[in-house]
Amino acid sequence: MDRALDEVLEEAIRDGGEPPLTDRHLTTALGALRPSTASWLNRSRNHVDFGNVGGRWDDVAAYLATRSVAKHLRRAEFD
């Protein structure tokens, strides 16, 4: 979504006016994305570390603590 909104902002600056967010912007943004489980897991770690109120993220915390996932995430930070 952020990439699509960036495209709309660039279009507004370039052409003036207030263009709406359209399917074209979303499709273009999706084409530029590279799916990454590691990216999602890294973001979920922030929820575990800072927003785990009432144990809502306990299952994710347990998964992130497993040896194979922790090793993968350390490696992904440097890719």
For each residue, the residues with C-beta under 8 A, 3 or more apart:
1: 4 5 26 29
2: 5 6
3: 6 7 28 29 32 33
4: 1 7 8 21 25 26 28 29
5: 1 2 8 9 21 25
6: 2 3 9 10
7: 3 4 10 11 25 28 29
8: 4 5 11 12 19 20 21 25
9: 5 6 12 13
10: 6 7 13 14
11: 7 8 14 15 19
12: 8 9 15 16 17 18 19
13: 9 10
14: 10 11
15: 11 12 19
16: 12
17: 12
18: 12
19: 8 11 12 15 22
20: 8
21: 4 5 8 25 26
22: 19 25 26
23: 26 27
24: 27 28
25: 4 5 7 8 21 22 28 29
26: 1 4 21 22 23 29 30
27: 23 24 30 31
28: 3 4 7 24 25 31 32
29: 1 3 4 7 25 26 32 33
30: 26 27 33
31: 27 28
32: 3 28 29
33: 3 29 30
34:
35:
36: 39 40 76
37: 40 41
38: 41 42 72 73 76 79
39: 36 42 43 76
40: 36 37 43 44
41: 37 38 44 45 64 69 72 73 76
42: 38 39 45 46 73 76 77
43: 39 40 46 47
44: 40 41 47 48 57 60 64
45: 41 42 48 49 64 73
46: 42 43 49 50 51
47: 43 44 50 51 52 57 60
48: 44 45 51 52 57 60 61 64
49: 45 46 52
50: 46 47
51: 46 47 48 56 57
52: 47 48 49 55 56 57 58 61
53: 56
54:
55: 52 58
56: 51 52 53
57: 44 47 48 51 52 60 61
58: 52 55 61 62
59: 62 63
60: 44 47 48 57 63 64
61: 48 52 57 58 64 65
62: 58 59 65 66
63: 59 60 66 69
64: 41 44 45 48 60 61 69 70 73
65: 61 62 69 70
66: 62 63 69 70
67: 70 71
68: 71 72
69: 41 63 64 65 66 72 73
70: 64 65 66 67 73 74
71: 67 68 74 75
72: 38 41 68 69 75 76
73: 38 41 42 45 64 69 70 76 77
74: 70 71 77 78
75: 71 72 78 79
76: 36 38 39 41 42 72 73 79
77: 42 73 74
78: 74 75
79: 38 75 76
